[in-house]
Amino acid sequence: MNVRALPPLQGLCDRHEHVVLLWDERIQGRSLLGIGKKRRLLVESSRPGDWSAWNAFIDETQKQSSWAFGWLGYDLHESLGLLDDNQRHQTIPSHPGGWPLMCWWEPEIVVEWASGVADPQIVAGITHPWAFDIMQLLTSSDDERKRSSTEAEGDWAPLEACWTQEAYHAKFNEVHRALQRGDIYEMNLCMPWTGKAPAYASWSIFERLASHTKAPYSAYVQAGPWRTICASPERYLAKRGNTLHSHPIKGTVKRGKTKEEDQALKQALASSEKERAENVMIVDLVRNDLSRIAAPNSVTVDELFGIHTFSTVHQMISSISCTLTENVSPLEIMRATFPMGSMTGAPKLSAMRHIAALEESGRGIYSGTIGYVSPDGDWDLNVVIRSLMHRADTGRVDATFGGAITLLANAENEYQECLLKAEALRECMAR
């Protein structure tokens, strides 16, 4: 498979407050880099009007035929009003890392690695004073930066789970009781982790993670002190003209140490009754979500139970698409689909209520989305999983790992799956 070399961005990250790289190393994929900020929308706590402000920001982007990059955190669903007072177990606590729920901005310069093209091209801001220097940097072979011994040492702490194994099992059992009562059919239970790394380390950690995982929806996002280091294999929504695409993931197994073991694990995932049951529940949920903003009879399952191989895991991925109704707004699309079913459960609203009761803290940007909106009105949004949230001002690093629980699930197996998902990120934080 032809691949692109990850651009050397340490220097850019050092000089600019706002940097975002949406990276797909595959030549057939599309990658984008945004540098600087013309205007910004920042939401730090959930309140009525957040989504209207976002919709207005995106509308203004379209009127100006400009680009926008940013993220939407999971906990924003509070301000969508999806759960009424009778359904909501409690108000979702804020994320312990103090992570903004929403941040979107219009960059000063946008660089694209187009599908089928290895070399970058400036697609917005070509006359900007930075443009020449940025292109020189992107086409250079090396951007190594010498650091003082003091800076190189920094303050590090390994990524560690915030729940004990016993605590995870207790929460799993609560989910199982809800399943047995029929409150839910599937729920995504997520466990927080935390560590520490110096401010300068954000980009180097992303380099290691992107190289290790080779995930197609990877992202590095830097907005002031907030840095997101993401190696997501999952697409939430992509809009292409009047067509919407979603690629939910349910089902994960590690890679084998030999070719024979790897093939056996892959086949076991493909034939697993448990994993297929989890996957089809989410496919049905996504189909239902899309039907709310789709033209009649246009929702299609393009791939069911597809097994996709990545550097560290095999995953079961399905693909669903639809044709949008005329004049549907971005807000209407989000109201129908956010948060994504693969990170909540089924039925979605009931699963969200149980998530709020059991997880005890907000998810922040985790299980939200990072992406872009282009001048022609298309967009691509990932699912924020396999990610680290790094505060440059405090050094705090947050991560979350989880999985879908059904009646067929086993507590210890699900706990071990969380550890498997954490492994790559823990290794990339190791000094």
C-alpha positions in Angstrom: 0.0 0.0 0.0 1.4 3.4 -1.0 1.7 5.7 2.0 2.5 9.3 2.7 5.3 10.4 5.1 4.0 12.3 8.1 4.9 15.9 7.8 7.5 17.4 10.3 5.3 19.8 12.2 7.1 20.3 15.5 8.3 23.7 14.5 4.8 24.8 13.4 3.4 23.5 16.7 6.0 25.5 18.6 5.2 28.8 16.7 1.5 28.7 16.3 -1.3 28.5 18.9 -3.8 26.9 16.5 -2.7 23.9 14.5 -4.8 21.0 13.2 -3.7 18.0 11.2 -6.3 15.5 9.9 -4.1 12.7 8.8 -4.7 9.6 6.6 -1.3 8.2 5.5 -2.9 6.2 2.7 -2.3 7.8 -0.7 -6.0 7.1 -1.7 -7.1 9.1 1.4 -7.3 12.8 2.0 -5.3 14.7 4.6 -5.6 18.4 5.7 -3.5 20.8 7.7 -4.9 24.1 9.1 -2.6 26.8 10.6 -3.6 29.9 12.5 -7.0 31.4 13.4 -9.1 34.1 11.8 -12.2 33.6 14.0 -13.1 31.0 16.7 -16.1 29.6 18.5 -15.3 28.3 21.9 -17.7 26.6 24.4 -16.4 25.6 27.8 -19.6 24.5 29.5 -22.8 23.1 28.2 -25.7 25.6 28.0 -28.8 26.3 25.8 -27.8 27.9 22.5 -24.5 26.1 22.0 -25.6 24.2 19.0 -27.4 27.2 17.4 -24.1 29.1 17.8 -22.3 26.2 16.1 -24.8 26.1 13.3 -24.5 29.9 12.8 -20.7 29.5 12.7 -20.9 26.8 10.0 -23.4 28.9 8.0 -21.0 31.9 8.1 -18.2 29.6 6.9 -20.3 28.6 3.9 -21.3 32.1 3.1 -17.6 33.1 3.0 -16.6 29.9 1.1 -14.0 29.2 3.8 -12.8 26.3 5.9 -13.5 25.4 9.4 -11.8 22.8 11.7 -12.6 21.8 15.2 -14.2 19.4 17.7 -17.5 18.6 19.4 -17.3 16.9 22.8 -19.6 14.1 23.8 -21.1 16.1 26.7 -22.6 18.6 24.3 -25.6 16.3 24.0 -26.8 18.0 27.2 -27.5 21.2 25.3 -29.2 19.3 22.4 -32.1 18.6 24.8 -32.2 14.9 23.9 -33.0 13.8 27.5 -35.9 15.4 29.3 -35.9 15.8 33.1 -37.6 12.4 33.6 -35.0 10.6 31.5 -31.9 12.3 32.7 -30.4 10.6 35.8 -28.2 13.6 36.7 -26.5 16.5 35.1 -23.3 15.3 33.6 -20.3 16.5 35.6 -17.6 18.4 33.9 -14.6 16.6 32.5 -11.8 16.5 35.2 -9.3 17.8 32.7 -11.3 21.0 32.2 -11.7 20.3 28.5 -13.8 22.7 26.4 -16.9 21.0 25.0 -16.6 22.7 21.6 -13.9 24.6 19.7 -14.2 25.5 16.0 -12.1 28.0 14.0 -11.4 29.2 10.6 -7.7 28.8 9.8 -5.5 31.3 8.0 -3.8 28.7 5.9 -5.1 25.3 4.7 -2.9 22.7 3.1 -4.3 19.6 1.4 -2.8 16.2 0.5 -5.5 15.3 -2.0 -6.7 11.7 -2.7 -4.2 10.0 -5.0 -1.6 12.7 -4.4 1.5 12.4 -2.2 2.6 16.1 -2.2 0.9 18.9 -0.3 -0.8 21.9 -1.8 -2.0 25.2 -0.3 -5.8 25.5 -0.9 -6.5 28.5 1.3 -4.2 31.4 2.3 -1.7 31.0 -0.5 -0.8 34.8 -0.3 -0.3 34.7 3.4 3.1 35.8 4.7 3.6 32.3 6.3 2.7 30.4 3.2 6.2 30.1 1.6 7.9 29.1 4.9 5.2 26.5 5.6 5.6 24.9 2.2 9.4 24.8 2.7 8.9 23.0 6.0 6.4 20.5 4.6 8.7 19.6 1.7 11.8 19.3 3.8 13.2 16.0 5.0 13.9 16.9 8.6 12.6 19.1 11.3 14.5 17.9 14.3 14.7 20.3 17.1 17.5 20.3 19.7 16.3 20.6 23.2 18.0 21.5 26.4 18.5 18.6 28.9 16.1 20.3 31.3 13.4 20.5 28.6 14.0 17.0 27.4 13.5 15.6 30.9 10.2 17.3 31.7 7.5 15.9 34.0 6.2 12.5 33.0 3.8 10.0 34.6 2.6 6.8 32.9 -1.0 6.5 31.8 -3.0 4.6 34.5 -6.6 3.5 34.9 -8.7 5.6 37.3 -10.9 2.6 38.1 -9.7 -0.6 39.7 -10.4 -3.9 38.1 -13.0 -4.5 40.9 -14.6 -1.2 40.2 -14.9 -2.0 36.5 -16.5 -5.3 37.3 -19.0 -3.7 39.6 -20.1 -1.2 37.0 -20.2 -3.9 34.4 -22.6 -5.8 36.7 -24.8 -2.7 36.9 -25.0 -2.6 33.1 -25.8 -6.3 33.0 -28.7 -5.8 35.4 -30.1 -3.0 33.2 -29.8 -5.4 30.2 -31.6 -8.1 32.1 -34.4 -5.7 33.0 -34.8 -4.7 29.3 -33.8 -1.1 30.0 -31.2 -1.3 27.2 -30.0 -3.9 24.7 -26.4 -2.6 24.5 -24.3 0.0 26.3 -20.9 1.4 25.8 -19.2 1.6 29.2 -16.0 3.7 29.2 -13.2 3.8 31.8 -11.1 7.0 32.4 -7.3 6.9 32.6 -4.8 9.7 33.4 -1.1 10.5 33.2 1.3 13.4 32.7 3.6 14.7 30.0 5.5 18.0 29.4 4.1 20.6 27.1 6.7 20.1 24.4 5.8 16.4 24.0 2.4 16.6 22.4 3.6 16.4 18.8 6.2 13.8 19.4 3.6 11.5 21.1 1.3 12.0 18.1 4.2 11.1 15.7 4.7 7.8 17.6 1.0 7.0 17.8 0.3 7.7 14.1 3.3 5.7 13.0 2.2 2.8 15.3 -1.5 2.6 14.6 -1.7 4.0 11.0 -5.4 4.8 11.6 -7.2 6.5 8.7 -9.0 9.2 10.8 -6.0 10.3 12.9 -5.9 13.9 14.1 -3.6 16.2 15.9 -5.4 19.3 17.3 -3.7 22.2 19.1 -5.9 25.1 20.3 -4.0 27.1 22.9 -3.2 24.8 25.8 -5.6 22.0 24.6 -3.9 19.3 22.5 -5.8 16.2 21.2 -3.7 13.3 20.0 -6.0 11.0 18.1 -5.5 7.7 16.2 -9.1 6.9 15.3 -10.1 4.2 12.9 -13.8 5.2 12.9 -15.7 7.7 10.8 -18.8 9.3 12.4 -20.2 11.2 9.4 -19.0 12.3 6.0 -21.1 14.6 3.8 -20.4 14.5 0.1 -22.9 16.7 -1.7 -26.4 15.5 -0.6 -25.1 12.0 0.5 -24.2 11.2 4.1 -21.9 8.3 5.1 -21.3 6.6 8.5 -18.9 3.8 9.4 -19.6 2.5 12.9 -17.2 0.1 14.6 -18.2 -2.7 16.9 -15.9 -5.7 17.4 -12.2 -5.6 18.2 -9.5 -8.3 18.4 -5.7 -8.0 18.7 -3.3 -8.9 15.9 -1.7 -12.3 16.0 2.1 -12.8 16.5 2.3 -15.1 13.4 0.5 -15.1 10.1 -1.5 -18.2 11.0 -2.5 -16.8 14.5 -3.4 -13.5 12.9 -5.7 -15.1 10.3 -7.3 -17.3 13.0 -8.1 -14.2 15.2 -9.5 -12.4 12.2 -11.7 -15.3 11.3 -12.9 -15.7 15.0 -13.9 -12.0 15.0 -15.8 -12.4 11.7 -17.8 -15.4 13.0 -18.3 -14.2 16.6 -22.0 -14.3 17.6 -21.4 -11.7 20.3 -19.5 -9.2 18.0 -22.0 -9.6 15.2 -24.9 -9.0 17.6 -23.3 -5.8 18.9 -22.5 -4.6 15.4 -26.0 -5.2 14.0 -27.6 -3.3 16.9 -25.5 -0.2 16.2 -26.2 -0.6 12.4 -29.9 -0.6 13.2 -29.5 2.4 15.5 -27.5 4.4 12.8 -30.1 3.5 10.2 -32.9 4.8 12.5 -30.9 8.0 13.2 -30.2 8.7 9.5 -33.9 8.0 8.5 -34.9 11.2 10.4 -33.0 13.4 7.9 -32.9 11.2 4.9 -35.0 11.2 1.7 -37.6 8.3 1.7 -36.2 4.8 1.1 -32.6 6.1 0.7 -30.9 4.6 3.8 -28.7 1.8 2.7 -26.3 -0.6 4.4 -23.4 -0.7 2.0 -21.3 -3.1 4.1 -22.3 -5.3 7.0 -19.8 -7.0 9.3 -16.7 -5.9 7.3 -13.4 -7.0 8.9 -10.8 -4.3 8.5 -7.2 -4.8 9.6 -5.0 -2.1 11.3 -1.5 -2.2 12.7 -2.5 -3.4 16.1 -6.1 -4.7 15.8 -8.7 -6.2 13.5 -12.1 -4.5 13.7 -15.6 -5.2 12.5 -16.9 -2.1 10.6 -20.2 -1.6 8.8 -21.1 1.2 6.4 -24.4 3.0 6.1 -25.3 5.9 3.8 -28.4 8.0 2.9 -29.5 10.8 0.6 -30.3 13.9 2.6 -33.6 15.7 2.4 -33.5 19.1 0.7 -32.3 22.1 2.8 -31.5 20.1 5.9 -29.3 22.1 8.2 -26.1 20.9 10.0 -27.9 21.4 13.3 -30.7 19.1 12.1 -28.2 16.4 11.1 -26.5 16.6 14.5 -29.8 16.6 16.4 -30.7 13.3 14.6 -27.3 11.6 14.9 -25.2 13.0 17.8 -23.8 11.5 19.9 -22.9 8.5 17.7 -24.6 5.2 18.4 -21.3 3.2 18.5 -20.3 5.2 21.6 -23.7 5.1 23.4 -25.8 2.0 22.9 -29.3 1.0 22.1 -31.8 2.4 22.6 -29.6 5.4 22.5 -31.4 7.7 25.0 -31.8 5.0 27.6 -28.1 4.1 27.2 -27.1 7.7 27.6 -29.0 7.9 30.8 -27.2 4.8 32.2 -23.9 6.2 31.0 -24.4 9.4 33.0 -25.3 7.4 36.1 -22.3 5.0 36.0 -19.3 6.8 34.6 -19.4 9.6 37.2 -17.6 12.2 35.2 -17.9 13.8 31.8 -16.2 12.2 28.7 -15.0 15.6 27.4 -13.9 15.3 23.8 -13.7 11.5 24.0 -16.5 9.8 21.9 -17.2 13.2 20.4 -15.8 14.2 17.0 -13.0 16.0 15.3 -13.1 17.1 11.7 -13.6 19.8 9.1 -16.2 21.6 6.9 -15.0 22.6 3.5 -15.9 25.7 1.4 -18.2 23.6 -0.8 -20.3 22.5 2.2 -18.9 18.9 2.5 -17.5 17.7 5.8 -15.8 14.7 7.4 -16.0 13.9 11.1 -14.3 11.1 13.0 -15.2 9.4 16.2 -12.8 10.4 19.0 -11.4 7.1 20.3 -7.8 5.8 20.7 -7.0 9.4 21.9 -5.1 11.4 24.4 -6.1 14.8 25.7 -3.1 16.8 26.8 -3.1 20.1 28.7 0.0 21.9 27.8 -0.4 24.3 30.8 -0.7 21.6 33.5 0.8 18.6 31.8 -2.2 16.5 32.6 -3.0 13.7 30.1 -6.5 12.1 29.9 -7.7 9.1 28.0 -10.7 6.9 28.0 -11.2 3.3 26.9 -14.3 1.2 26.7 -16.5 -1.1 24.7 -20.0 -2.3 24.1 -21.7 -4.5 26.6 -24.5 -6.9 25.8 -26.0 -9.9 27.6 -23.5 -12.1 25.8 -20.6 -10.0 27.2 -18.2 -11.2 30.0 -16.9 -8.8 32.6 -13.3 -9.9 32.5 -13.1 -10.1 28.7 -14.5 -6.6 28.4 -12.0 -5.3 31.0 -9.1 -7.0 29.1 -10.4 -5.4 25.9 -10.1 -1.9 27.5 -6.5 -2.8 28.4 -5.8 -3.9 24.8 -7.1 -0.6 23.5 -5.0 1.3 26.0 -1.8 -0.5 25.2 -0.8 1.5 22.1 -1.3 4.8 23.8 0.6 3.8 26.9 3.5 2.7 24.8 3.5 6.0 22.9 3.7 7.9 26.2 6.6 5.8 27.4 9.8 7.8 27.4 
